[in-house]
């Protein structure tokens, strides 16, 4: 009886894992080693990869050594980052009102769970590591809940060497979010970024949760590599048979709200 119960429990756990895993189609990058490795990596995950992606050493993938960023100790840099993400790259170079994000920064710096992480990463593969900042959005974990009325994102931004602000030239390399309909260059609504290494080369990826408005990009993972001052899009993986709430459109329940753009005060 105990053996039967153990077998049933194990079968149930395996079924749960299989149900959560998804299938992906390479619509760009068939036959490219890093693309094929990322496809296998996605299909092994039992938690949806949009919000956070695990990079398995089984496929020669490696995540940077992320650590919590000292927001309270780098307020000027964080003000630049927040303004950049709400007003665009050009406006982010000069902040007119330094007190604009005081409340947000205070709330972020006092959160129990870190909101900003950073790591030294050779983001453009030139042999020199740069400080890369990765922001975390807790709203993403409610992405299947149509009642959410606020946009979410998980952008990456490259900081200057002394962590005093944004390195705009390098940030432009990783800013691959769509720029349509007059959207600000720094806007990353429903775009969720990650960084990883594969066989000695740094790549970054972007999950598009339908933020671009392009049906072809809906629920896709795009993978990029930067070399020097050039970024190339190498892969795009399409999630098959995705059935979930579409951000920005009314959901089926009358109680649901349509998602609205990220407000000027960036909400982690």
KAPEUR-V345838 format. One record per residue. N is the residue number from 1. RES is the residue in three letters. BURIAL is I if it has 16 or more other C-alpha atoms within 10 Angstrom, else O. D_CENTER is the distance of its C-alpha to the mean C-alpha in whole Angstrom. Layout:
BEGIN
n=N res=RES burial=BURIAL d_center=D_CENTER
n=N res=RES burial=BURIAL d_center=D_CENTER
END
This chain:
BEGIN
n=1 res=UNK burial=O d_center=46
n=2 res=UNK burial=O d_center=44
n=3 res=UNK burial=O d_center=43
n=4 res=UNK burial=O d_center=42
n=5 res=UNK burial=O d_center=40
n=6 res=UNK burial=O d_center=38
n=7 res=UNK burial=O d_center=38
n=8 res=UNK burial=O d_center=37
n=9 res=UNK burial=O d_center=34
n=10 res=UNK burial=O d_center=33
n=11 res=UNK burial=O d_center=33
n=12 res=UNK burial=O d_center=31
n=13 res=UNK burial=O d_center=28
n=14 res=UNK burial=O d_center=28
n=15 res=UNK burial=O d_center=28
n=16 res=UNK burial=O d_center=25
n=17 res=UNK burial=O d_center=23
n=18 res=UNK burial=O d_center=24
n=19 res=UNK burial=O d_center=23
n=20 res=UNK burial=O d_center=20
n=21 res=UNK burial=I d_center=19
n=22 res=UNK burial=I d_center=18
n=23 res=UNK burial=O d_center=20
n=24 res=UNK burial=I d_center=18
n=25 res=UNK burial=O d_center=20
n=26 res=UNK burial=I d_center=19
n=27 res=UNK burial=O d_center=20
n=28 res=UNK burial=I d_center=20
n=29 res=UNK burial=I d_center=20
n=30 res=UNK burial=O d_center=23
n=31 res=UNK burial=O d_center=25
n=32 res=UNK burial=O d_center=23
n=33 res=UNK burial=O d_center=22
n=34 res=UNK burial=I d_center=19
n=35 res=UNK burial=I d_center=18
n=36 res=UNK burial=I d_center=20
n=37 res=UNK burial=I d_center=19
n=38 res=UNK burial=I d_center=15
n=39 res=UNK burial=I d_center=17
n=40 res=UNK burial=I d_center=19
n=41 res=UNK burial=I d_center=16
n=42 res=UNK burial=I d_center=15
n=43 res=UNK burial=I d_center=18
n=44 res=UNK burial=I d_center=19
n=45 res=UNK burial=I d_center=16
n=46 res=UNK burial=O d_center=18
n=47 res=UNK burial=O d_center=15
n=48 res=UNK burial=O d_center=13
n=49 res=UNK burial=I d_center=10
n=50 res=UNK burial=I d_center=7
n=51 res=UNK burial=I d_center=6
n=52 res=UNK burial=I d_center=7
n=53 res=UNK burial=I d_center=9
n=54 res=UNK burial=I d_center=12
n=55 res=UNK burial=I d_center=14
n=56 res=UNK burial=I d_center=17
n=57 res=UNK burial=O d_center=20
n=58 res=UNK burial=O d_center=22
n=59 res=UNK burial=I d_center=20
n=60 res=UNK burial=O d_center=21
n=61 res=UNK burial=I d_center=17
n=62 res=UNK burial=I d_center=16
n=63 res=UNK burial=I d_center=13
n=64 res=UNK burial=I d_center=14
n=65 res=UNK burial=O d_center=16
n=66 res=UNK burial=O d_center=14
n=67 res=UNK burial=O d_center=16
n=68 res=UNK burial=O d_center=16
n=69 res=UNK burial=I d_center=17
n=70 res=UNK burial=O d_center=20
n=71 res=UNK burial=I d_center=19
n=72 res=UNK burial=O d_center=23
n=73 res=UNK burial=O d_center=24
n=74 res=UNK burial=O d_center=22
n=75 res=UNK burial=I d_center=22
n=76 res=UNK burial=O d_center=23
n=77 res=UNK burial=I d_center=20
n=78 res=UNK burial=I d_center=18
n=79 res=UNK burial=I d_center=20
n=80 res=UNK burial=I d_center=19
n=81 res=UNK burial=I d_center=15
n=82 res=UNK burial=I d_center=16
n=83 res=UNK burial=I d_center=18
n=84 res=UNK burial=I d_center=16
n=85 res=UNK burial=I d_center=13
n=86 res=UNK burial=I d_center=16
n=87 res=UNK burial=I d_center=19
n=88 res=UNK burial=I d_center=18
n=89 res=UNK burial=I d_center=18
n=90 res=UNK burial=O d_center=22
n=91 res=UNK burial=I d_center=22
n=92 res=UNK burial=I d_center=20
n=93 res=UNK burial=I d_center=23
n=94 res=UNK burial=O d_center=25
n=95 res=UNK burial=I d_center=25
n=96 res=UNK burial=O d_center=28
n=97 res=UNK burial=O d_center=28
n=98 res=UNK burial=O d_center=27
n=99 res=UNK burial=O d_center=27
n=100 res=UNK burial=O d_center=25
n=101 res=UNK burial=I d_center=22
n=102 res=UNK burial=O d_center=24
n=103 res=UNK burial=O d_center=24
n=104 res=UNK burial=I d_center=20
n=105 res=UNK burial=I d_center=20
n=106 res=UNK burial=O d_center=23
n=107 res=UNK burial=O d_center=21
n=108 res=UNK burial=I d_center=18
n=109 res=UNK burial=I d_center=21
n=110 res=UNK burial=O d_center=23
n=111 res=UNK burial=O d_center=20
n=112 res=UNK burial=O d_center=21
n=113 res=UNK burial=O d_center=17
n=114 res=UNK burial=I d_center=16
n=115 res=UNK burial=I d_center=13
n=116 res=UNK burial=I d_center=12
n=117 res=UNK burial=I d_center=12
n=118 res=UNK burial=I d_center=14
n=119 res=UNK burial=I d_center=15
n=120 res=UNK burial=I d_center=17
n=121 res=UNK burial=I d_center=16
n=122 res=UNK burial=I d_center=18
n=123 res=UNK burial=I d_center=15
n=124 res=UNK burial=I d_center=18
n=125 res=UNK burial=I d_center=20
n=126 res=UNK burial=O d_center=23
n=127 res=UNK burial=O d_center=24
n=128 res=UNK burial=O d_center=23
n=129 res=UNK burial=O d_center=20
n=130 res=UNK burial=I d_center=18
n=131 res=UNK burial=I d_center=17
n=132 res=UNK burial=I d_center=13
n=133 res=UNK burial=I d_center=11
n=134 res=UNK burial=I d_center=8
n=135 res=UNK burial=I d_center=8
n=136 res=UNK burial=I d_center=8
n=137 res=UNK burial=I d_center=9
n=138 res=UNK burial=I d_center=12
n=139 res=UNK burial=I d_center=12
n=140 res=UNK burial=I d_center=10
n=141 res=UNK burial=O d_center=12
n=142 res=UNK burial=O d_center=15
n=143 res=UNK burial=I d_center=13
n=144 res=UNK burial=O d_center=16
n=145 res=UNK burial=I d_center=19
n=146 res=UNK burial=I d_center=20
n=147 res=UNK burial=I d_center=21
n=148 res=UNK burial=I d_center=18
n=149 res=UNK burial=I d_center=19
n=150 res=UNK burial=I d_center=16
n=151 res=UNK burial=I d_center=13
n=152 res=UNK burial=I d_center=10
n=153 res=UNK burial=I d_center=6
n=154 res=UNK burial=I d_center=4
n=155 res=UNK burial=I d_center=5
n=156 res=UNK burial=I d_center=7
n=157 res=UNK burial=I d_center=11
n=158 res=UNK burial=I d_center=14
n=159 res=UNK burial=I d_center=17
n=160 res=UNK burial=I d_center=21
n=161 res=UNK burial=O d_center=23
n=162 res=UNK burial=O d_center=24
n=163 res=UNK burial=I d_center=21
n=164 res=UNK burial=O d_center=23
n=165 res=UNK burial=I d_center=20
n=166 res=UNK burial=I d_center=18
n=167 res=UNK burial=I d_center=19
n=168 res=UNK burial=I d_center=19
n=169 res=UNK burial=O d_center=20
n=170 res=UNK burial=I d_center=17
n=171 res=UNK burial=I d_center=14
n=172 res=UNK burial=I d_center=16
n=173 res=UNK burial=I d_center=15
n=174 res=UNK burial=I d_center=11
n=175 res=UNK burial=I d_center=11
n=176 res=UNK burial=I d_center=11
n=177 res=UNK burial=I d_center=11
n=178 res=UNK burial=I d_center=14
n=179 res=UNK burial=O d_center=17
n=180 res=UNK burial=O d_center=19
n=181 res=UNK burial=O d_center=22
n=182 res=UNK burial=O d_center=22
n=183 res=UNK burial=O d_center=18
n=184 res=UNK burial=I d_center=18
n=185 res=UNK burial=I d_center=16
n=186 res=UNK burial=I d_center=14
n=187 res=UNK burial=I d_center=13
n=188 res=UNK burial=I d_center=9
n=189 res=UNK burial=I d_center=10
n=190 res=UNK burial=I d_center=8
n=191 res=UNK burial=I d_center=6
n=192 res=UNK burial=I d_center=2
n=193 res=UNK burial=I d_center=3
n=194 res=UNK burial=I d_center=5
n=195 res=UNK burial=I d_center=9
n=196 res=UNK burial=I d_center=12
n=197 res=UNK burial=I d_center=16
n=198 res=UNK burial=I d_center=18
n=199 res=UNK burial=O d_center=22
n=200 res=UNK burial=O d_center=22
n=201 res=UNK burial=I d_center=19
n=202 res=UNK burial=I d_center=16
n=203 res=UNK burial=I d_center=13
n=204 res=UNK burial=I d_center=9
n=205 res=UNK burial=I d_center=8
n=206 res=UNK burial=I d_center=6
n=207 res=UNK burial=I d_center=6
n=208 res=UNK burial=I d_center=9
n=209 res=UNK burial=I d_center=10
n=210 res=UNK burial=I d_center=13
n=211 res=UNK burial=I d_center=12
n=212 res=UNK burial=I d_center=14
n=213 res=UNK burial=O d_center=17
n=214 res=UNK burial=O d_center=18
n=215 res=UNK burial=O d_center=19
n=216 res=UNK burial=O d_center=19
n=217 res=UNK burial=I d_center=15
n=218 res=UNK burial=I d_center=15
n=219 res=UNK burial=I d_center=13
n=220 res=UNK burial=I d_center=12
n=221 res=UNK burial=I d_center=10
n=222 res=UNK burial=I d_center=11
n=223 res=UNK burial=I d_center=12
n=224 res=UNK burial=I d_center=13
n=225 res=UNK burial=I d_center=16
n=226 res=UNK burial=I d_center=17
n=227 res=UNK burial=I d_center=21
n=228 res=UNK burial=O d_center=22
n=229 res=UNK burial=O d_center=22
n=230 res=UNK burial=O d_center=21
n=231 res=UNK burial=I d_center=17
n=232 res=UNK burial=O d_center=18
n=233 res=UNK burial=I d_center=16
n=234 res=UNK burial=I d_center=17
n=235 res=UNK burial=I d_center=16
n=236 res=UNK burial=I d_center=15
n=237 res=UNK burial=I d_center=15
n=238 res=UNK burial=I d_center=16
n=239 res=UNK burial=I d_center=16
n=240 res=UNK burial=O d_center=20
n=241 res=UNK burial=O d_center=21
n=242 res=UNK burial=O d_center=18
n=243 res=UNK burial=O d_center=20
n=244 res=UNK burial=O d_center=18
n=245 res=UNK burial=I d_center=18
n=246 res=UNK burial=I d_center=17
n=247 res=UNK burial=I d_center=15
n=248 res=UNK burial=I d_center=18
n=249 res=UNK burial=O d_center=21
n=250 res=UNK burial=I d_center=23
n=251 res=UNK burial=I d_center=23
n=252 res=UNK burial=O d_center=26
n=253 res=UNK burial=O d_center=27
n=254 res=UNK burial=O d_center=29
n=255 res=UNK burial=O d_center=28
n=256 res=UNK burial=I d_center=24
n=257 res=UNK burial=I d_center=23
n=258 res=UNK burial=I d_center=21
n=259 res=UNK burial=I d_center=18
n=260 res=UNK burial=O d_center=19
n=261 res=UNK burial=O d_center=17
n=262 res=UNK burial=I d_center=15
n=263 res=UNK burial=O d_center=18
n=264 res=UNK burial=O d_center=20
n=265 res=UNK burial=I d_center=19
n=266 res=UNK burial=I d_center=15
n=267 res=UNK burial=I d_center=15
n=268 res=UNK burial=I d_center=13
END
